[in-house]
C-alpha cells in the first residue's frame, strides 16, 4: 500500500524505487536540473522530461 511520499515499491530484482513520480512541467531550467539530481539521489531511475530545455540543462 502506498501511504506516504516515502513509500517505495520493490522490483523483481530486489531494488526499491519511489512509489511516486517526479514532475518538472513548467519548472525553470536551473530548478529542473537540481530537482532531477535530487530525484536520482532519492532513488528515481526514470524521468519523463519532454521539453528540449529540460533535456539540454541535464547535458
N, C-alpha and C positions, 0 to 999 in steps of 0.2 A: 504494500500500500504506500502511495506517495502522500506523505502528510506534512512535509516541510520543504523549504528550499534546499535544505541539506540532504534530502533523500537521494539515494543512489540506487542504480539498477545493476545487478550482477549479470555479466555476459557469460556465454558458454566457456570462454577461455579464462574465467575467474577474474576478469578485470571489472572493477566497479566504476561506473560512469555516472555523472549527474543526471537526475531524472528530468530536470527542467532545462529547456533550451535557452540559448542566449540570442537576443535580437539586437541588431545595431541599425535598424531602419531609422533614417534621419538623424543619425549621430554624426557629429563633425569628425573629420579625418583624424585629428590627434587623439580624440577620445576613443574612436574606434580601435586604433592601434593598441591603446592601453587596455581597453576592455577585452580585446582578444588575447592579449598577453596574460591578463588576469584569469581569463577563462581556461587557457591552456594550463596554467599553474594549478587551477582548481580541478583539472581532470577532463575538461571538454576535449573531444577529439574530432568533432565535426562542426563545420560552420556553414551558414547559408549566406555568405557575403555575395551579394549580387551586383552591387554598384561598382563601377570602374574605380571610383575614388577609394572605396574601402579596400579593394584589391591592391591598388597602387601604393597605399600607405603601408601595407604589410610587406612589400617587397616582392 
